[in-house]
């Protein structure tokens, strides 16, 4: 008969007046209908130290049970425990990682703890060096039962994990963790080429922070840390336990753990989880322009636009000197009041208005003719006011302080 024992986390409880009950690993209690089987016989079968049925000597000593042979009813009850998952016939020492190879490297404060945990789960544990990673990838043979775990008690030096990022392409799983100050980063396990690598995590972290220049400089320089930095015994045990969770999920075929990034505060022992996705590859930036594209001049000042022979030449403004009127009189145009007119701006915007009110602003004076023939003054309408008119009615243009010559009668002007 196969040796059977209680599954890990399962317990048998005798409830006074109600019989036998089973406590499941999740904390649920189930009543057991033993029928003709005595509770003592069931306990002896499931709690036997060597996992074999009790012999006649043990039965005689207790004063109950058959003196020899097996009980079909007891065998049927034990088989129901095993089919429900509350009993197992696997040998002692067999764990979830039985038949898997776990290769460790990194700092001893984390590696030593993780080595003991993996061995307790039945894994074949060994150590490895960075220069042996390519050989390990070739020797794995695509079995998919080998994992490399790299644990660092500090930041990752530039380019250290580039070779290990290629392990999933050789069917070797790849798990890693490192520490930056007071935070330990546990990156997701990568088992295939579609999973998240360490390069993907760096790109995602740079894209998620506004201090990407500073973070990139921190990774590149790896400045020395202050005294007292590093994992404590408690934070190292917590980190090793979380890494074991990923290893167990990988061996069990659970893929949900391959899309999460975890942060461990090594002083407060708190854990936060963040979803992370791989970064898709993009096309490389072209190094040269297409052959059909027109040539682009290197010096913008030397580039001249193409001219059309049939189009008339556009006049160009003089480089310097004041603007002269059409009559050819040099210098700025001055009215009779003696106020100089400022030169026109290049942008074509009018000069800024003075702070004087509309009533104090002088009316525009006429330009004196070059001949002695009298020219009647032309009244200029007042500019439209943007304010609301007052109660009084304006009957004419506002008075001006500039003197306007009055129209003369027939005859020559006196000298």
HELIX and SHEET records of a PDB file:
HELIX    1   1 UNK A   39  UNK A   46  1                                   8    
HELIX    2   2 UNK A   56  UNK A   62  1                                   7    
HELIX    3   3 UNK A   72  UNK A   83  1                                  12    
HELIX    4   4 UNK A  108  UNK A  120  1                                  13    
HELIX    5   5 UNK A  130  UNK A  132  5                                   3    
HELIX    6   6 UNK A  133  UNK A  139  1                                   7    
HELIX    7   7 UNK A  164  UNK A  170  5                                   7    
HELIX    8   8 UNK A  198  UNK A  208  1                                  11    
HELIX    9   9 UNK A  212  UNK A  221  1                                  10    
HELIX   10  10 UNK A  233  UNK A  252  1                                  20    
HELIX   11  11 UNK A  256  UNK A  259  5                                   4    
HELIX   12  12 UNK A  300  UNK A  302  5                                   3    
SHEET    1   A 2 UNK A   5  UNK A   6  0                                        
SHEET    2   A 2 UNK A  87  UNK A  88 -1                                        
SHEET    1   B 3 UNK A  11  UNK A  15  0                                        
SHEET    2   B 3 UNK A  19  UNK A  23 -1                                        
SHEET    3   B 3 UNK A  29  UNK A  32 -1                                        
SHEET    1   C 7 UNK A 124  UNK A 127  0                                        
SHEET    2   C 7 UNK A 101  UNK A 106  1                                        
SHEET    3   C 7 UNK A 146  UNK A 151  1                                        
SHEET    4   C 7 UNK A 173  UNK A 180  1                                        
SHEET    5   C 7 UNK A 183  UNK A 186 -1                                        
SHEET    6   C 7 UNK A 260  UNK A 265 -1                                        
SHEET    7   C 7 UNK A 270  UNK A 275 -1                                        
END                                                                             
